[in-house]
Amino acid sequence: MIMDEAFILNELRSLILSKTGIRTITPADCKRISIEISKTLNKNVSETTIKRLFGFAKVKHNFSKFTLTTLSEYVNEPHPEKTSVPVNVSIQTPVRTWREIHEKAVKITDFTLKSIKNRSGMPYEMTISRKFAEHDFEEFFKSKYSFTCFISQPGYGRTILLSHLADFFHNNKQALYKDSTLFFITANSFFNRENIALHFEEHLKLQLGIHPKDTLINYANKNYNQTGGKLVIFLDGFSELVLKRDLKKQLFESIINFICSIEDNNSIKLVMSMRSTTWIRFHDCIRHSAYLKTKWFHGNYFDMNDISNVPPLTEKEVDLILSKIHHIKLEEINPKLKTQLKFPLHIQLYYQLKEEDPYFNYATNITFYELISRFIQDKIYRSNYYTEKILFLKKIIQLTDFGNKGNSVMKDELISELSAFKNAYMELLSDGILMEEKSLQEYHPRESVRFIHPHVFEYFLFIELLERFHLRIEEPFFQYVKNEFASNHSKFQLLQWAIRFIVRTGDLSTLAYIFDLDLNSYERSYLVLFIAENLDYRTKYSPETIESLKKHHLHELIIKELLNFDFIDTCYRESITVLMKVADSEKHLLTYNVLLACFDILSLNPQQIKTRMDIISKFRTDDWSISPHELISLIYSKIQNKEFKQLPADHFKELIDTKSGEAVEPEQALSYVLLSLLNLFYGNQANTLKRISEIPDEHPDVLSKKSAFSIFTLSILGQGSIMANTTQKTAQLESILKKLENQPASFEITGYTESLIRLMQAEKLKENKEFDLALQYAFEALKLFKKHHLHINVLFAYNLIIDLYLDSRELIKANEYKYERLCFIEEHQIPNHLFINSGEPRR
C-alpha cells in the first residue's frame, strides 16, 4: 500500500507540472498552482499543501483523501487548449491496459514536444525535418537493433531533429507506425529533488502508470504479439545534466540494464540524443560488451573522427529554412554565408540578427564574425563560471605558443587548471567549445584538449594578442602578426578580428597599417570590402562613424587601394557600392561613381551608362583635368551610334603635364582609364595610343615597386596596341608583362590584368602559329570575362578565338564561334557596330 501511495504522489506531481507547463518548480509556483486548482474546480487546496506535495514544506501527516481526489480531478480536467481525451488517473490502482498506457505516453510526449517548441531559439515553424533522420529512423525501426543514438557536437539541432521525428512518427499514416506508441521523455526527469537517479524501467512504469510489480517489457511484448505495434522511447536532455557526472553514470548503467533486459525482443526501440562528449562516456560503459555493441544501430552517417552521426545541413535544407525567414531573398545571400549556416546554431543566431536588423545582409564574413561573437557571448560570457572559462581558455592559447603549435595541448599540461576549474572545464566540453582526443605516442596513450571550432580558437587568440599589446592595435601589433603568422592560416582571420575591433573602437587611422603588410591582390580587395561593410554596419548604431572617417582620411586611403582596377574581383565592385553608403564628401562620391562607370562601360549597358552619366553630371569636377562626364558621354554616343564631338588631341597632353613627375593622383588614374576605354571605341587613334604610352615617362612612380596600377597601365597599353594593329609594340609589351608576372614578390598582378596579359600572349602565340596554347589562353580569359559581365572583353576574346580558328584553317570551328558570338550579342542587346571585326583585316 505504501508503494502504491508513493507511486500515486509521484504521478500527481508529474501530471501537475505537465498540466501547468512548469519545467522546474520553485516555491513561488505553488501559489500559482493553488490558484489554478481553485479557478478550475472551485475547490481549495492551500499553497502550503502544494508545497508539502513538492517537498518545500515539512510533511507532518498523510495527505487527506479530499486533497488526493481534488488533485486527481485537476489533472484529469481537460486543458482548455486541447481536445484530446484526458488521462484517466486512478487513486486506487495504476492503469493496466495498453490503451491507457498509450494515452499516457501520448500526453507526456505532447507535453515534451510543446516544451521543445516553446524553447526553440527561433520560431519552431521555421525549423525543418531532417530527411536523413527519417531514413535512419525507419531503417532502425524495421531492424533487429534495440537502441540508437543521434550524436553530434552541440549546436547541430538534435533536439529539434527529434521533435520533428516525433511529429513524423505521429502524423505518418503508414501501416508501419499506426499501431505503435511513441513515448518522448527527458533525462532530467529521472532525478528527484535530492538528485537521486531513479531506476530506468521503474521510472518509465511510474510515468506510464504501470504497477510496480508488473514489467514494461511484458506489456510491450503482449501488445506487439497482438497488434505488431512497438513501444518507441525517445530520450533527450542529457546536456542539461552537465555537472551531474556521477549521477549520469548511474543513469547510463540503468539504461544499459534495460537494454540487456530487452534481449532479442523487437517490441521496444530506444532512441537517444547525446552530445559527442556524453556519448563517449556512455560508449565507455558498453565498449567491452560484444552483445551490447550488436544491439546498437550506428546510423548511416557515423564519423569515428568527429564522434558524430548527424551531418551538417545540406544546401537545400539551408535554403528551405532561410526561405521561411522574413526579409530574406535567397539569391542575395552570399554562398560563403550559406556554407557557414550549415551549422544549425548559426542559423538560429542569424535569425536573431535579422530580427534586430531585417536588412542585415553583407557579402563578406562580417555576418560570420557577428555570429561567432554572439556564439561566444552566449556560451561563455553569459554562462556559469565565465571567469574561470576565460582564464582556462587563455591558458590553452598560451600553451599553444599563440597558435604556433596548433590549437590543441596535452591534457597533462593542464593538470593544475583542471583541478582549479573543474566545473568550467566540464561545461566547455559539454557546450562544444573544447573536446578531448586520445592518441598513441610511442605506444603510450595520451590525451589532448583542443578547440572544436577553429574560429573560436582564433577569437581567443586575438583576445590574447590584444591584451599582450595592451588593447592598442597599432603598427607593432600588425608587424607582430605579419612576422609571427607569416605562414599561418590564422593570419587572415586575426586581421579581420582586428578590423572589427578597430571599427568598433573608432580609431580608424590604424587601419592604414593593414595595407603595409605583404598581402596578395585578393586579400587586399577582400579586406577593403570587409572594412567597408564593418563601417556600414557600425554607422547604423553609431552615426558619429562618418565624422571619424573624415577625421582619419580613411576614404583617401581606401581609394588608393582601389586604383588596382581589378574588374574581375567580385569584392571590388561590392566594396565601391558599400563605400558609397558611408562616403563623407561629394569628392569621394564622385570618385566611386566614376569607378562604377568603368564597370558600366565594360558591360556595354547603355541604360546603366546613361544613369551613371546623369549622376556624375551633378558633381563638380574642378579637380579633374578632363571632365569624366565628357569622356563617358563620348563613349555613350559611340555605343548609341550617334554623332559625337571629337575629343581634342591636346587633352592627353594637358592631363599628363599636370603635376608631371609626381605620383598619379586618383583623379588622374581614373582619367587614364577612361581615356583608354575611349581608345577602345575609337581604336584607330594612334596619337591617343602614343599619349598613353607617355604616362610612365611623365610619372615614374607609375612603375614603382608593388604597384598594381603599373601593370594595369601596361596591360591597357597592350590592349590598345592590339586595337591599333601595332604588332611590334604589342610583342614588346607582352614580353615586359610576362617578365613582371613571373616576379610576384615585386609586382602585384590582379585577376583582370592577368586576363589581359593572357590575351596579349595569345596574340603573340597566334603570330608564332602556336594555336593550341593560344586558344587555351583565350578560352581562360573568355570564361572569366563572361562570369563578371565584362562584355567588351568578351567580344575581344571571341574575336581572337575566331581569328585563331581562321588562321589555323578550322573554318567549321570559326563559324561555330561566330554564331556563338552573335547569340551573345543578341542576348545582351549589344549594338552590332561595336568590335565585330574578326575575319577581316584590322583597320
C-alpha positions in Angstrom: 0.0 0.0 0.0 2.9 2.4 0.9 4.4 1.6 -2.6 1.1 2.4 -4.3 0.7 5.7 -2.3 4.2 6.8 -3.3 3.5 5.9 -6.9 0.3 8.0 -6.9 2.0 11.0 -5.3 4.8 10.9 -7.9 2.3 10.5 -10.7 0.3 13.5 -9.4 3.5 15.7 -9.2 4.4 14.8 -12.7 1.0 15.4 -14.2 0.5 18.7 -12.3 3.8 20.0 -13.7 2.8 18.8 -17.2 -0.6 20.5 -17.0 0.7 23.8 -15.7 3.7 23.8 -18.1 6.2 24.2 -15.3 9.6 22.7 -16.1 11.5 23.2 -12.8 9.2 24.0 -9.9 10.0 26.6 -7.3 8.2 27.6 -4.0 6.8 30.6 -5.8 5.0 28.3 -8.3 3.0 26.6 -5.5 0.7 29.6 -5.1 0.0 29.7 -8.8 -0.9 26.0 -8.8 -3.2 26.6 -5.8 -5.0 29.4 -7.7 -5.3 27.4 -10.9 -6.9 24.5 -9.0 -9.4 26.9 -7.4 -10.3 28.5 -10.7 -10.7 25.1 -12.5 -12.6 23.2 -9.8 -13.9 25.8 -7.4 -12.2 23.8 -4.7 -9.4 24.9 -2.4 -6.1 23.2 -2.0 -3.8 25.5 0.0 -0.5 26.8 -1.1 1.1 25.1 1.9 -0.4 21.7 0.9 1.1 22.2 -2.6 4.5 23.0 -1.0 4.2 19.8 1.1 3.4 17.8 -2.0 6.5 19.1 -3.8 8.8 18.9 -0.8 9.1 22.6 0.0 7.3 22.2 3.4 7.6 19.5 6.1 5.1 16.6 5.8 3.6 16.0 9.3 0.8 13.7 8.2 -0.5 11.8 5.2 -2.5 13.7 2.6 -6.2 13.6 3.1 -8.5 11.8 0.7 -10.1 15.2 -0.3 -6.7 16.5 -1.3 -5.8 13.5 -3.4 -9.2 13.4 -5.0 -9.1 17.1 -5.8 -5.6 16.9 -7.3 -6.7 13.9 -9.3 -9.7 15.8 -10.6 -7.5 18.8 -11.6 -5.0 16.7 -13.6 -7.9 14.9 -15.4 -9.7 18.2 -16.2 -9.3 18.7 -20.0 -6.9 21.6 -20.8 -8.9 24.5 -22.4 -6.4 24.5 -25.4 -6.7 20.7 -26.0 -9.5 18.5 -27.2 -7.7 15.2 -26.5 -9.2 12.7 -24.1 -8.0 13.3 -20.5 -5.6 10.9 -18.8 -7.5 8.6 -16.5 -5.6 8.8 -13.2 -6.8 6.3 -10.7 -6.2 6.9 -7.0 -6.7 3.3 -6.0 -4.8 1.3 -8.7 -2.4 2.1 -11.6 -3.6 1.5 -15.1 -3.2 -1.9 -16.6 -4.4 -1.8 -20.2 -2.2 -0.9 -23.2 -4.8 1.6 -24.3 -4.4 3.6 -21.1 -0.6 3.3 -21.4 -0.7 4.6 -24.9 -2.9 7.6 -23.9 -0.4 8.4 -21.1 2.5 8.2 -23.4 0.8 10.5 -25.9 0.0 13.0 -23.2 3.6 13.1 -21.9 5.0 13.2 -25.5 2.7 16.1 -26.4 3.9 18.0 -23.3 7.6 17.3 -24.2 7.1 18.5 -27.7 5.2 21.6 -26.6 8.1 22.4 -24.2 10.7 21.9 -27.1 8.7 24.2 -29.4 8.4 26.9 -26.7 12.1 26.8 -26.0 13.2 26.8 -29.6 15.8 29.6 -30.4 13.8 30.6 -33.5 10.1 30.1 -34.3 9.5 26.4 -34.5 7.6 26.7 -37.8 10.8 27.9 -39.4 12.7 24.7 -38.4 12.6 21.7 -40.7 12.6 17.9 -40.5 15.9 16.2 -41.4 15.4 13.6 -44.2 18.5 11.7 -43.2 17.0 11.2 -39.7 13.7 10.0 -41.1 15.5 7.4 -43.3 17.8 6.3 -40.4 14.8 6.0 -38.0 12.8 4.0 -40.5 15.7 1.6 -41.1 16.3 1.3 -37.3 12.5 0.7 -36.6 12.4 -2.2 -39.1 15.7 -3.7 -37.8 16.6 -6.1 -35.0 18.6 -3.4 -33.2 17.4 -2.3 -29.8 18.8 1.2 -29.5 20.3 4.0 -31.5 21.5 7.5 -30.7 21.8 10.8 -32.6 25.2 12.0 -31.7 26.9 15.4 -32.5 28.7 18.3 -31.1 26.4 21.0 -29.5 24.5 23.2 -31.9 23.6 20.6 -34.5 19.9 20.8 -33.6 19.5 17.3 -32.2 16.5 18.2 -30.0 14.7 19.9 -32.9 15.6 16.9 -35.0 13.9 14.5 -32.5 10.9 16.7 -32.2 10.3 16.7 -36.0 11.0 12.9 -36.0 8.3 12.6 -33.3 5.9 14.6 -35.5 6.8 12.4 -38.4 6.0 9.3 -36.3 2.7 10.8 -35.0 1.5 12.0 -38.4 2.7 9.2 -40.6 -0.3 7.3 -41.8 1.8 4.3 -43.0 0.9 0.9 -41.6 4.4 0.8 -40.3 3.7 3.1 -37.3 -0.1 3.1 -36.9 -0.2 0.6 -34.1 3.0 1.7 -32.4 3.4 4.1 -29.4 5.8 6.9 -29.0 7.0 7.9 -25.5 9.2 11.1 -25.5 10.8 12.0 -22.2 13.9 13.9 -21.0 16.8 12.6 -19.0 16.4 15.1 -16.2 13.0 13.6 -15.3 15.0 10.6 -13.9 16.3 12.6 -11.0 14.2 13.7 -8.0 14.8 16.8 -5.9 17.6 15.1 -3.9 19.4 14.3 -7.2 18.8 10.6 -6.7 18.6 8.8 -10.0 15.6 6.6 -10.4 15.9 3.1 -12.0 15.3 3.5 -15.7 12.4 0.9 -16.1 10.8 1.8 -12.8 10.7 5.5 -13.9 9.1 4.6 -17.2 6.5 2.5 -15.4 5.8 5.3 -13.0 5.3 7.8 -15.9 3.1 5.3 -17.8 1.0 4.2 -14.8 2.2 0.6 -14.8 2.0 -1.1 -11.4 5.5 -1.5 -9.8 5.0 -5.3 -9.7 4.5 -5.5 -13.4 7.2 -5.2 -16.1 7.1 -2.8 -19.0 8.6 -5.4 -21.3 5.8 -7.8 -20.7 3.2 -5.2 -21.5 5.1 -4.2 -24.7 5.6 -7.8 -25.8 1.9 -8.6 -25.3 0.8 -5.6 -27.4 3.4 -6.4 -30.1 2.2 -10.0 -30.4 -1.4 -8.8 -30.6 -1.1 -5.8 -32.9 2.5 -5.7 -34.2 2.8 -2.2 -32.6 6.1 -1.3 -30.9 6.9 1.0 -28.0 9.4 3.6 -29.2 11.1 5.6 -26.4 12.7 8.9 -27.3 15.2 10.1 -24.6 16.7 13.6 -24.9 18.0 16.2 -22.4 21.3 14.7 -21.3 23.0 18.0 -22.0 21.0 19.5 -19.1 22.9 17.2 -16.7 26.2 18.9 -17.3 27.7 18.7 -13.9 26.0 15.5 -12.7 28.7 13.2 -13.9 28.3 10.5 -11.3 24.6 10.6 -11.4 24.7 10.5 -15.2 26.8 7.3 -15.0 24.2 5.8 -12.7 21.6 6.6 -15.3 23.8 5.1 -18.1 24.1 1.9 -16.1 20.4 1.8 -15.6 19.7 2.3 -19.3 22.2 -0.4 -20.2 20.5 -2.9 -17.8 17.2 -2.0 -19.5 18.7 -2.7 -23.0 20.0 -6.0 -21.7 16.6 -6.9 -20.3 15.0 -6.3 -23.7 17.2 -9.1 -25.0 16.0 -10.1 -28.5 12.5 -8.8 -28.2 11.6 -6.5 -31.0 8.7 -4.8 -29.2 10.8 -1.9 -27.7 13.0 0.6 -29.5 15.1 3.2 -27.7 16.2 6.4 -29.5 18.5 8.7 -27.6 20.2 12.0 -28.3 23.6 12.9 -26.9 26.5 15.3 -27.4 29.7 13.7 -28.6 31.3 14.0 -25.1 28.3 12.4 -23.4 28.3 9.6 -26.0 32.0 8.9 -25.4 31.2 8.3 -21.7 28.2 6.2 -22.5 30.1 4.1 -25.0 32.8 3.5 -22.4 30.2 1.7 -20.5 29.3 -0.7 -23.3 32.5 -1.0 -25.3 33.6 -4.2 -23.6 30.3 -5.9 -24.3 30.1 -7.6 -27.6 26.4 -8.2 -27.1 25.5 -4.5 -26.5 27.5 -3.4 -29.5 25.4 -5.7 -31.7 22.3 -4.0 -30.4 23.4 -0.5 -31.4 22.3 1.0 -34.7 25.1 3.4 -35.7 23.2 5.3 -38.3 24.3 5.8 -41.9 26.4 8.9 -41.2 28.6 7.9 -38.3 32.0 9.5 -38.3 34.5 8.0 -36.0 36.8 11.0 -36.1 34.2 13.6 -35.1 32.2 11.1 -33.0 29.0 12.2 -34.8 26.3 10.7 -37.0 24.4 14.0 -37.5 25.7 15.6 -40.7 25.5 19.4 -41.2 22.6 20.9 -43.0 22.6 20.4 -46.8 22.5 23.4 -49.1 18.8 22.6 -49.9 18.0 22.4 -46.2 19.7 25.8 -45.6 17.7 27.3 -48.4 14.5 25.8 -47.1 15.0 27.3 -43.6 16.1 30.7 -44.9 13.1 30.9 -47.2 10.9 30.8 -44.1 12.6 33.8 -42.5 11.1 37.2 -43.4 13.2 39.9 -45.3 15.5 37.3 -46.9 16.0 36.8 -50.6 17.9 33.6 -51.2 19.6 34.9 -54.4 21.1 37.8 -52.4 22.8 35.6 -49.8 26.5 35.1 -50.2 27.3 31.4 -51.0 30.0 31.5 -48.3 27.5 32.5 -45.7 25.3 29.6 -46.7 28.2 27.3 -46.1 28.6 28.7 -42.6 24.8 28.4 -42.0 25.0 24.6 -42.4 25.7 24.6 -38.7 22.1 24.9 -37.2 23.1 27.1 -34.2 24.4 29.7 -36.7 21.1 29.8 -38.4 19.4 30.5 -35.0 21.9 33.3 -34.4 21.5 34.6 -37.9 17.7 34.7 -37.4 18.3 36.8 -34.3 20.5 39.2 -36.3 17.8 39.5 -38.9 15.1 40.2 -36.3 17.2 43.1 -35.0 18.1 44.4 -38.4 15.9 43.0 -41.3 18.3 44.4 -43.9 21.4 42.9 -42.4 23.0 41.3 -45.5 26.7 41.5 -46.2 28.9 39.9 -48.8 32.0 39.2 -46.7 32.5 37.3 -43.5 31.2 40.2 -41.4 28.0 38.1 -40.8 30.0 35.1 -39.8 32.1 37.2 -37.3 28.9 38.6 -35.8 27.6 35.1 -35.4 30.8 33.8 -33.8 30.8 36.8 -31.4 27.2 36.0 -30.4 28.0 32.3 -30.0 30.9 33.1 -27.7 28.8 35.7 -25.7 26.1 33.0 -25.2 28.3 30.1 -24.5 30.9 31.8 -22.4 30.4 35.4 -21.3 26.7 34.8 -20.3 27.2 31.4 -18.8 28.1 29.9 -15.4 31.8 30.1 -14.4 32.5 32.5 -17.2 35.6 34.0 -15.4 37.1 30.5 -14.9 36.3 29.6 -18.5 38.1 32.6 -19.9 41.2 32.0 -17.7 41.2 28.4 -18.8 41.0 29.2 -22.5 43.7 31.9 -22.1 46.0 29.2 -20.6 45.4 26.9 -23.6 46.2 29.8 -26.0 49.5 30.4 -24.1 50.4 26.7 -24.1 49.9 26.6 -27.9 52.5 29.3 -28.2 49.9 31.7 -29.5 48.8 29.2 -32.2 52.3 28.3 -33.4 51.8 24.8 -32.1 48.3 24.4 -33.4 45.0 24.7 -31.5 45.5 21.7 -29.0 47.6 21.0 -25.9 48.3 17.8 -24.0 45.9 17.3 -21.2 48.7 16.7 -18.6 49.9 20.2 -19.3 46.6 21.5 -17.8 46.7 19.5 -14.6 46.7 22.5 -12.2 43.9 24.2 -14.3 41.8 21.1 -14.4 41.7 20.8 -10.7 41.1 24.5 -10.1 38.5 25.0 -12.9 36.8 21.5 -13.0 33.2 22.7 -13.4 34.2 25.3 -16.0 36.2 22.7 -18.0 33.3 20.3 -17.9 30.9 22.9 -19.3 33.4 23.9 -22.0 33.5 20.3 -23.1 29.7 19.9 -22.8 29.0 23.2 -24.7 31.2 22.2 -27.6 33.9 24.7 -27.1 36.6 22.2 -26.3 37.0 18.4 -26.9 39.3 15.7 -25.7 41.2 13.5 -28.1 43.1 10.3 -27.5 46.2 9.2 -29.4 49.2 6.9 -29.0 52.7 8.3 -28.7 55.4 5.6 -28.6 52.7 3.0 -27.7 51.6 5.1 -24.7 48.0 6.6 -24.7 48.0 10.4 -24.5 45.0 12.7 -24.1 44.9 16.2 -25.7 42.5 19.0 -25.4 41.6 21.2 -28.4 39.2 23.8 -29.6 36.4 22.2 -31.7 35.9 25.2 -33.9 39.0 27.0 -35.4 37.1 30.3 -35.4 36.6 30.2 -31.7 40.3 29.5 -31.2 41.1 32.4 -33.5 38.8 34.7 -31.4 40.6 33.9 -28.2 44.0 34.0 -29.9 43.1 37.6 -31.0 41.9 38.5 -27.5 45.2 37.2 -26.0 47.3 39.2 -28.6 45.2 42.2 -27.9 46.0 42.0 -24.2 49.6 41.4 -25.0 49.7 44.8 -26.8 47.7 46.5 -24.0 44.5 46.8 -26.1 46.3 49.0 -28.6 46.1 47.9 -32.3 48.8 49.9 -34.0 51.8 49.2 -36.2 53.6 46.9 -33.6 50.5 44.7 -33.5 50.3 44.3 -37.2 54.1 43.8 -37.6 53.9 41.1 -35.0 51.0 39.4 -36.9 53.0 39.7 -40.1 56.2 38.2 -38.7 54.8 35.5 -36.4 51.9 34.3 -38.6 53.5 34.7 -42.0 52.8 31.0 -42.9 49.9 30.5 -40.5 46.4 30.4 -41.9 45.2 32.2 -38.8 46.8 35.5 -40.0 44.0 36.5 -42.3 41.3 35.8 -39.6 43.3 37.8 -37.0 43.4 40.7 -39.4 39.6 40.6 -39.7 39.1 40.4 -35.9 41.5 43.4 -35.7 39.5 45.4 -38.3 36.2 44.6 -36.4 37.8 45.8 -33.2 39.2 49.0 -34.7 35.9 50.0 -36.3 34.1 49.4 -33.1 36.5 51.4 -31.0 36.7 54.2 -33.6 40.4 54.7 -34.0 40.2 54.3 -37.8 43.7 55.8 -38.5 45.3 52.5 -37.5 43.7 50.7 -40.5 46.4 52.3 -42.6 48.9 49.8 -41.2 47.0 46.9 -42.7 47.9 47.8 -46.2 51.6 48.0 -45.4 51.6 44.2 -44.9 52.5 41.7 -47.6 49.0 41.0 -48.9 48.1 39.5 -52.2 45.6 41.1 -54.5 42.7 39.0 -53.3 43.5 39.7 -49.6 43.7 43.4 -50.2 40.5 43.5 -52.1 38.6 41.4 -49.6 39.9 43.4 -46.6 38.8 46.6 -48.3 35.3 45.1 -48.6 35.4 43.8 -45.0 36.3 47.3 -43.8 33.6 48.9 -45.8 30.9 46.5 -44.6 32.0 46.9 -40.9 31.8 50.7 -41.4 28.4 50.5 -42.9 27.2 48.2 -40.1 28.7 50.4 -37.5 27.1 53.6 -38.8 23.6 52.1 -38.1 24.4 52.1 -34.3 27.0 54.9 -34.2 26.3 57.9 -36.5 29.5 59.6 -35.5 31.4 57.0 -37.5 31.1 59.2 -40.6 32.8 62.1 -38.8 35.5 59.7 -37.7 36.0 58.6 -41.3 36.5 62.2 -42.3 38.8 62.9 -39.4 41.1 60.0 -40.2 41.0 60.5 -44.0 40.1 56.8 -44.4 38.4 57.2 -47.8 41.6 58.6 -49.3 43.5 55.6 -48.0 40.9 53.1 -49.4 40.6 54.9 -52.8 44.4 54.4 -53.3 43.9 50.7 -52.8 41.1 50.7 -55.4 43.4 52.0 -58.1 44.4 48.4 -59.0 41.2 48.3 -61.2 40.6 44.6 -60.7 37.3 44.4 -62.6 37.0 40.6 -62.2 37.3 40.6 -58.5 33.7 40.4 -57.1 34.8 42.1 -53.9 36.0 45.1 -55.9 32.6 46.3 -57.2 30.9 45.4 -53.9 33.4 47.4 -52.0 32.7 50.5 -54.1 28.9 50.1 -53.6 29.2 49.8 -49.9 31.7 52.7 -49.6 29.3 55.0 -51.3 26.9 54.4 -48.4 29.5 55.8 -45.9 31.0 58.5 -48.1 31.9 61.6 -46.2 32.2 64.1 -49.1 31.0 64.7 -52.6 34.5 64.3 -53.9 34.6 60.7 -52.7 31.1 60.0 -54.0 32.2 61.3 -57.5 35.3 59.0 -57.4 33.2 56.0 -56.5 30.7 56.8 -59.3 33.4 57.1 -61.9 34.8 53.7 -60.8 31.4 52.2 -61.2 31.1 53.9 -64.6 34.1 51.9 -65.8 32.1 48.7 -65.0 29.1 50.1 -66.8 31.2 50.8 -69.9 32.8 47.4 -69.9 29.4 45.8 -69.6 28.2 47.8 -72.7 24.9 48.5 -71.0 23.6 51.8 -72.4 20.9 52.3 -69.7 23.4 51.8 -66.9 25.9 54.2 -68.6 23.2 56.8 -69.1 22.1 56.6 -65.5 25.7 56.9 -64.3 26.3 59.9 -66.6 23.2 61.6 -65.1 24.6 61.0 -61.5 28.1 62.2 -62.4 26.7 65.4 -64.1 25.5 66.6 -60.7 29.1 66.7 -59.2 31.7 69.5 -59.6 34.8 68.3 -61.4 37.1 71.2 -60.8 39.9 68.9 -59.6 39.8 66.9 -62.8 42.0 67.8 -65.7 39.4 66.2 -68.1 35.7 66.1 -67.3 34.7 62.4 -66.6 31.2 63.3 -67.7 32.6 64.4 -71.1 34.6 61.2 -71.6 31.7 59.0 -70.6 29.4 61.0 -72.9 31.6 60.3 -75.9 31.6 56.6 -75.2 27.9 56.6 -74.7 27.4 58.4 -78.1 29.5 55.7 -79.8 27.6 52.9 -78.2 24.3 54.5 -79.3 25.9 55.1 -82.8 25.2 58.8 -82.6 27.0 61.9 -83.8 29.8 62.8 -81.4 32.2 65.7 -80.8 35.8 64.7 -81.5 38.0 64.9 -78.4 40.8 67.5 -78.9 44.2 65.8 -79.2 45.8 68.1 -76.6 43.5 66.7 -73.8 46.1 64.0 -73.1 48.9 66.5 -73.1 47.0 68.7 -70.6 46.4 65.7 -68.4 50.0 64.4 -68.4 51.6 67.7 -67.9 49.6 68.3 -64.8 51.8 67.5 -61.7 54.3 65.9 -64.0 56.9 63.8 -62.2 54.7 63.2 -59.2 52.7 60.1 -58.2 49.5 59.7 -60.1 46.5 61.1 -58.2 43.2 59.1 -58.1 41.6 61.6 -60.5 44.4 61.3 -63.0 44.4 57.5 -62.7 40.7 57.4 -63.4 41.1 59.8 -66.3 43.8 57.5 -67.8 41.4 54.5 -67.5 38.5 56.4 -69.1 40.8 57.6 -71.9 42.0 54.0 -72.5 38.3 52.9 -72.7 37.6 55.7 -75.1 40.5 54.4 -77.2 38.8 51.0 -77.4 35.8 52.6 -79.0 37.8 54.9 -81.4 40.6 52.3 -81.9 42.3 54.0 -84.9 43.7 56.8 -82.9 47.5 56.3 -83.0 48.0 59.7 -81.4 45.9 58.7 -78.4 48.0 55.5 -78.0 51.2 57.5 -78.2 50.0 59.8 -75.5 49.0 56.9 -73.2 52.5 55.4 -73.7 54.0 58.7 -72.4 52.3 58.2 -68.9 55.2 56.2 -67.4 57.8 58.7 -68.7 56.0 61.6 -67.1 55.1 59.7 -63.9 58.0 57.4 -62.9 56.1 56.2 -59.8 53.5 54.6 -62.1 56.1 51.7 -62.5 57.1 51.8 -58.8 57.6 48.5 -57.0 54.5 46.6 -56.0 52.2 49.0 -57.8 49.2 47.1 -59.3 48.4 50.2 -61.3 51.7 50.0 -63.0 51.0 46.6 -64.6 47.4 47.6 -65.3 48.7 50.6 -67.2 51.0 48.4 -69.3 48.2 45.9 -70.0 45.8 48.5 -71.3 48.6 49.8 -73.4 48.9 46.3 -74.8 45.2 46.2 -75.5 45.4 49.5 -77.3 48.3 48.2 -79.3 46.3 45.2 -80.4 43.4 47.5 -81.4 45.8 49.8 -83.4 47.4 46.7 -85.0 50.9 47.6 -83.9 52.3 44.1 -83.7 55.8 45.2 -82.7 54.6 47.3 -79.8 52.2 44.5 -78.7 55.0 42.0 -78.7 57.3 44.3 -76.7 54.6 45.0 -74.1 53.7 41.3 -73.9 57.4 40.5 -73.2 57.6 43.1 -70.4 54.4 42.0 -68.8 55.4 38.3 -68.9 58.6 39.1 -67.0 56.7 41.1 -64.4 54.1 38.4 -64.0 56.9 36.0 -63.1 58.1 38.3 -60.3 55.1 38.2 -57.9 57.3 39.3 -55.0 58.0 42.6 -56.7 54.7 43.3 -58.5 51.1 42.7 -57.8 49.1 41.0 -60.6 45.4 41.4 -60.3 43.0 38.9 -61.9 41.8 41.4 -64.5 45.4 42.4 -65.5 46.4 38.8 -65.7 43.5 38.0 -68.1 44.5 40.9 -70.3 48.1 39.6 -70.3 46.7 36.2 -71.4 45.0 37.8 -74.4 48.3 39.5 -75.4 50.2 36.3 -75.0 47.6 34.6 -77.2 48.1 37.3 -79.8 51.9 36.6 -79.8 51.3 32.8 -80.0 49.0 33.4 -82.9 51.8 35.2 -84.8 54.1 32.2 -84.0 51.3 29.8 -85.1 51.1 28.1 -81.7 47.4 27.8 -82.0 46.6 25.3 -79.2 48.2 27.2 -76.4 46.8 30.5 -77.8 43.3 29.0 -77.7 43.8 27.8 -74.2 44.7 31.3 -73.0 41.9 32.9 -74.9 39.3 30.5 -73.5 40.5 31.0 -70.0 40.1 34.8 -70.4 36.7 34.4 -72.1 35.4 32.3 -69.2 36.4 35.0 -66.6 35.1 37.9 -68.7 31.8 36.2 -69.1 31.5 35.4 -65.4 32.0 39.1 -64.5 29.9 40.6 -67.3 32.8 42.4 -68.9 31.2 42.3 -72.4 33.8 44.4 -74.2 36.5 42.0 -73.2 34.2 39.0 -74.0 33.9 40.3 -77.6 37.7 40.8 -77.9 38.2 37.2 -76.7 35.6 35.9 -79.1 37.3 37.8 -82.0 40.7 36.4 -81.1 39.3 32.9 -80.9 37.6 33.2 -84.3 40.9 34.6 -85.8 42.8 31.7 -84.3 40.5 29.2 -85.9 40.6 31.1 -89.2 44.4 31.2 -89.2 44.6 27.5 -88.4 42.1 26.9 -91.2 39.4 25.3 -88.9 36.5 27.0 -90.7 33.8 25.0 -89.0 35.1 26.0 -85.6 35.4 29.6 -86.7 31.8 29.7 -87.9 30.7 28.0 -84.7 32.2 30.7 -82.6 30.9 33.4 -84.9 27.4 32.1 -84.3 28.1 31.9 -80.5 29.3 35.5 -80.6 26.2 36.6 -82.4 24.0 34.8 -79.8 25.9 36.5 -77.1 25.4 40.0 -78.7 21.7 39.4 -79.1 21.3 38.0 -75.6 22.9 41.1 -74.1 21.5 43.6 -76.6 24.9 44.8 -77.7 24.9 47.2 -80.7 26.2 45.3 -83.8 28.5 48.1 -84.9 30.9 47.5 -81.9 34.0 45.4 -82.1 32.8 43.0 -84.7 35.8 42.8 -87.0 37.0 39.2 -86.8 38.0 37.6 -90.1 38.7 40.9 -91.7 41.9 43.0 -91.7 42.1 45.3 -88.7 41.8 49.0 -89.6 
